């Protein structure tokens, strides 16, 4: 079974209620309708009731199959505003500011999740990553056992030309700019959990660098070595190695030559990049030149699932992100 099919099957086996913050966007509406028809999720669309209803009609959707919440008139707005005020009053947010904040679709959707009116949320087709992540962090917050909220891309290598096929995690491609060793270790452990929840098999984590097994000496190499040590201490059962160049982590023959003592043997499936520059560039090269399908950025380390779409996304991307969010809400939240 292809990795994406496995995720869809897992979502169908345990559907959850997902709220989409940008319900006026036709891509969101189309992806939402596909999710409902596939039986993977109950959907709420947030936005102007008439605009969202019009988009559903254009897409041929049944308005009774999808719930619409308009922050300007919803029965939930007052309760969510009161909850937001209680949450943020120590940050200087008064009742008037709280009432205004929850009329933002991103905040409204995130507060629905926080207050258990939905199991997860997806945004970012229109809003920036900064706004989408800020809404999630300020309302849903970090999981209690996580030091750092980060992100990853689920990279699908399923085309005929891919020598290795399957699902791979690239982290952190979208959020943490320059993590220190402790932050990098946290990203590694959380990404391993996310991979296992979504791919259904054990994680093998490569801590990437421009050096393999001491081939270069530099403070940036030392950071990766220390991060590897910290990650192994935090998760002793985790199969992890670093520092490694990408080919030493991915190609068995190169691993045998450059890192014969590596626990990975060139079979890594989770790749932790040393900073956002490397990770973002790396996933886009894999996607645009290598032909990998990239799903994300998927957020991890939150108390409840909230995910970010690319503003260049299409309805397929929305559908797949809904499925990922359902699986996270069913117990696979990293």
C-alpha positions, 0 to 999 in steps of 0.5 A: 500500500502506498504511504498516502493510501495508508494515511487515507485508510487510517483517517477513514477508520477513525474520522474526526471533526476538522475545522477549516479556517478559510471556508470562502476559498474554492480550493478549501471547499473542494478539498472539504467536499472530497473529505466528506465524500471519502468518509475521512472527516466531519467538516466545518467551514469558517467564513461568511455564511453566504459566500461559503454557501455560494462556493458549496453550491458552485462545487455541487456540494450538499450544504447539509453535509458540511457545517458553516460557522460565520464568526460574525453571527455564530452562536459560538462566537460569544463563548469563544470570545470569553474563553479567549479573553480568559486565556489571553488577559494576562497578555493584555487582551481585554474583552473588546480585543478578545471579541475582535480576535475571535472574529478572525477565522484563524483564531475562531477555528483554533479556539473551536479546537481548544474548546473541543468543538472540533478535533483539529484545524487547517489553514494557510491557503490564504493566510501566511504561515506566520499568521496561521502558526501564531493563531495555533500557538496562542490558542492551542499551545504546546503539548505538555511533554514538548519543548519546541513546536516545529514542522515537517514535510511528509515527502512521498517517493512513489514515482517510477524513477524513485529508486527508493519508494515510500514516505520520508520526513524532512524537518524542520522545513517551515518554522524554527529558523536556527535551533540550538542543539537542544532544539534540534534534538527536540525536533528529532524526537518529535519528528520520529514520533510523527513519522511512526504515527503517519507511516506506521513503521519505526523511525530511523533518524539521520541528523544531517550536516556537511560532515560525516562521522567527523570528516570535518571540524566546525561549530556547526558540526559540533551542534549536530553531534550534541543534538544527536547525543541529546536526542538519544538520551531523551529517547534511548530506543530511537534509532538515530545517528549523526552527524551525517551527510545526506548521501551517507544517510540515504544510500547504503553503499555510501553509508558503508564507505563513509560511515560503516559503524552507523546504526542507519546503514543508509536506511534513514527515513527521518531527516533532520536538517541543521537549520531552516535554510537547509531544510527548506531548500532541501525539500524544494529540491526534492520536490521540484527536481526529484519529483517527490510529493510534498505534504506540509508544512505539518505542525508538531508539538501542539496540544491538539492538531493545527496545520498549515497549507501553502498559499499555492496549494490545490484541492488535492493538498487540502484533502491530503492535509485534512487526512493527516490532521485526522490521523494526528487527532486520532492519536498521532499528534507529534 
